Amino acid sequence: MTRQEIAERVIKTTARELHLNISDIRESDNFAMELGADSLKSIELVAAFEEDFDLSVNEEEALQVQSVGGAIDFFDSIINKK
Amino acid sequence: MLKPQNMLNQSQISALIQQGCNSSDWSNVILAEQCEPDRFRNVIFIGNVSVGNNNGTIQSDGIDLPCGIYNAIISNCTIGNGVRIANIGSVVANCIIGDEVLIENVASLVGETNSSCGNGVELDVVNEGGGRGTMLINQMTSQTAYLQALVRHNAAFTKNLSALIERQAKVNCSGMSIGENARIIHCGAIKNVNIGPFATIHGSQNLENGTILSCPKHPTEVGEAVLAKSFIISEGAKIDSGAILDKVFIGQAVKLGKQFSAENSMFFANCEGFHGEAVSLFAGPYTVTHHKSTLLIAGLFSFFNAGSGSNQSNHMYKLGPVHQGVFERGCKTGSFSYVLLESHIGAFSVVIGKHFTNINAPNLPFSYIHEEDGASKVIPGMNLFSVGTVRDGEKWPKRDNRKSLIKKDLIIFDVFSPYTVEKMLLGRNELLALSDSTPKEKAYVNYGGLQINRLLLRKGAKYYALAITRYLNDKVCSRISELLEQENNWEKATASFKPQSQLQRASEWTDISGLLVPREKLVELEEKVVSGSIASFDELLTELQSFYVGYKKYEWQYIYETFSKEYHILLESITKEQAIKSIDEWQKAANSLHSMVFEDSKREFGNFAKIGYGIDKSEEETDHEFASVRGSAETNGVVQKISKELIEIQERCQQFTNLVITIK
């Protein structure tokens, strides 16, 4: 999976879970500050990423991710085992 | 108390009359040998009055004033040594007053013969409509109150327990007395109130039919503008600033004030109530409500923290206010939360928002119950990695303010205990079953009036599994370490793993308002009360104390059996390899949960937290201001402690592994 494909999936999942338009989400967006994902939503978001990527993540590492770009890098590193 | 006493001689009577004193029968007035008649001014003696030595001084408002009686009507009182009674509006009547007592500027202080002083009054707790009547007695504890209010399925038990408590209430009814060193100043009317030694009552407006228990180690204080009727206040409590109480029990070291009002309610050790209102409340130990517009009604709570405007409703305008709620230990409600009763919230859960469905989720402890678009939703187990839960667990034992020699309420503080772990096991299994049976197309599943995001079913089960793994393996490894310190041989050490207790159902536990107990021990207690082998209140307390003392023993049987069920390992035959695997399991689970708590604590110092800091300032100035007000993750004590504990987990794991490897 390319980084571009991962980015598209992260943004699509984020938009669905946070009820946002895909076009409104940028890689630089902070989940909490810009996209309004509180700690409750963050948990749901991690669960949604897990299902959409069909993998299980290390919870404590996933919760350290702050931004959309960070999430893309995080899943890129897992999927492509960088 | 009193030295040899004398009837008054004629010259003494003349002197007293000259000082404005009077009596219809001076032969009923008895003064102690060294009692100075000079120290009686404008006193009317009615009936039998005896007075002890009065030649000393006593402090009032920081000034030494002479003992004696000034401007007062005294009727049928026994007064001790070193007492000052001054400026009484109407009368001091039917009281036994101890040594060194100060009574000054009080409207009236009147006892009636055989007054029960609050004992025997029945409170409608938990259910405002009745059916859980709990009788006030001086010796009440959170456990005995729980037995009265909450164990109602067995009519014979209820009957015998009520009879036993009623007998104790009658023993307690001995009329009005004021204990040594008590101070009652600037108060309104006080009627039928027993006042314990060293108690201070200042500025109270009206007190009627109550007992204020107090002791030298922890004096009780009833302060300004308090209105209280039918009450018992325990040692070390502080009730002040306009509190209004009607049919209330106040436990040890409880603080109520700032216009807090309560009726038909009980507050046990270390509870705090300010500004708000309590009705039919069973406030177990450490129930705290500090804010205005907060109503706690018709519910069982403990280790609870109410956000401002928290509210529950127990009335559906059908059969009256008959609905009740259970918030298991450790719950919190957010600002302006609302819970429709009946509801049962699992231990250590947080409730945010307004909930118009009846919630029934005792098997989902450590959860976040929140509102989204009017629907009640739950994230199971999320509170397991909240830094708040960690802080709460640590602060309660440190904030036990009870200083009395006897701490009446028996409290097991453990956040992770057989009680909560068993609930997590049940919750984990329920969530996994739901996950297996829910199709992917379904976004939410219904659970006890709540909705769970399908994606969170496995997530919640995973959180619970982590906490269960950490608890079981932590306890097992600690036990192995302890045993190896005593016995330098693996087989001999592990042979001692067998539990000392022989519970038939070690997995079933209950929380008797602070005291965690195997359910079958409670059943045994019920049987003993029914059969009459527990026939007195003291025997009941002794039985409860034995549960408290036995907690670790029962807990170990729970761990032993649950570990065996979860890992299929009989602990007395555990191998070294299995023990090393156990510490590894513990390390992974502890690390994972601890890291999540660590991240949660660091979030408190993230960009989000800086909103509102550095108004109209640059980013750099904002950072500086935030650091000066809030500190940083690097300097915060809680964050650093969690960080240090992360290192300790690794160290402990290494030490344990080395110990096991080197042992024969």
Interface residues (C-beta under 8 A of the other chain):
Chain A: N30 A32 M33 S39 L40 I43 E44 V46 A47 A48 E50 E51 N58 E59 E60 L63 Q64 Q66
Chain B: Y368 H370 I379 M382 N453 L455 L456 R458 K459 K462 S592 S595 M596 F598 E599 D600 R603 G606 N607 F608
